[in-house]
């Protein structure tokens, strides 16, 4: 699977996904930090990437009729990088299954709110 990790999430998440065997890139590593949400969504879709974001604006884009983009929408609250990565580690089997099943929008809720 291929992922594009949004700006408000740490680049460490893209590295974590890469370590899991996926093609993941952070928007800052691609020089896309100033792009608007619509453009990031287009880029992710054009490249067949699943967008990983906390931004609710991407949910609105994903819910448009006939939109085929895929979103991993994080609703974990503000947390430290390690808490985020720990949450991903614990939730990954369910996330991977949902993605492999072709779900377009995966909403991730969890207890990762520390500091």
N, C-alpha and C positions, 0 to 999 in steps of 0.2 A: 504494500500500500504506500501511497505517496501523500505527504502532509505538507501544509503551509501553516506555520505557527505565527499567530498574530503578535503585534507589537507589544501589547500589555502583558504578555506571558514571557517568561524567561527563555533565553536561547538554550538553556540547559534542558528544557523540555524537548526541543528539536533533537538535541544530542541523545537524550534518553530514547526517543522513538527510533533514531538511527541505530542505537545499540541493540534495539529489539529487532533489527533487520529490515527497517523500513526506510524509504527515501524521504527524509524530513529536512526542511529548511526553515529558518526563521526569517521573517520579512526583513529584518535589519541586515542579515547576511546577504540578502539579495538587493540591498539598496532601495527597498520599498517602504521605508519608514514613514514617508510623507504622502504615500498614496491614499486616496479616499477609499472608503469601504467598498463602494461599487467596483472600483478598479481592482482591488485585492480579490474580490469575489470572482471577477472575470478572469484574472490571472490563474487563480486556483482551478477554476473550471476548465480553462483552456489547456492546462497542464495535467488535468485529471487528478488534482490533489484534493484532499479533504482539508478544509479549513478548520483550524483549531483556534477557538477564540472565546473570550468572556463577553464579547460585545453583542448585545441583543439586536443591533442593527442587522447582523448577519442572519439572524433568525427570520427577520422580515424578508430578506432577500431569498432565503431558502424556501420560504412559504409561497413565493410568487407562483401563479399557475404556470405549468410547463417548465419550471426551473429544475434542472437536473443536478445542480451543485450539491455537495455533501458537506455537512457541518458537524463538528464535534464541539458542542456548546458547553462550556464549563460554567457551572453554577456553584462553585466551591467556596465563594467568598474570598476575601483577602487573606492571603497566607504567605508564609515564608516559602522560599523555593523548595527546601527539603520536604516540607509538609505537602506541597503540590506533587512532587515526585513520588512521595510515599503513597499518596492517594491514587496516583496513576498506577503504581505497582499493584496495589490491592484490587483496583477496579479493572485492570487491563484484561483479564480473561473475558469479562462481560462486554467490555468495549470492543475487543477484537471480534467476538462472536457477532455482535450487532453490525459491525462494519462488514464482516464477511458475508452476512445475510443480506447485505445491500441496503440497509437502512439509510435513508437520506439524512436524517437529523438524529443525532444521539445527544441527549441531554444528560450531563454528568452532574449529579448532586452528591455531596458527600461531606464528611466531617473535617475538611482540611482548613479550618479557620484558626490559625495560630499567628498572632502578631501581625 
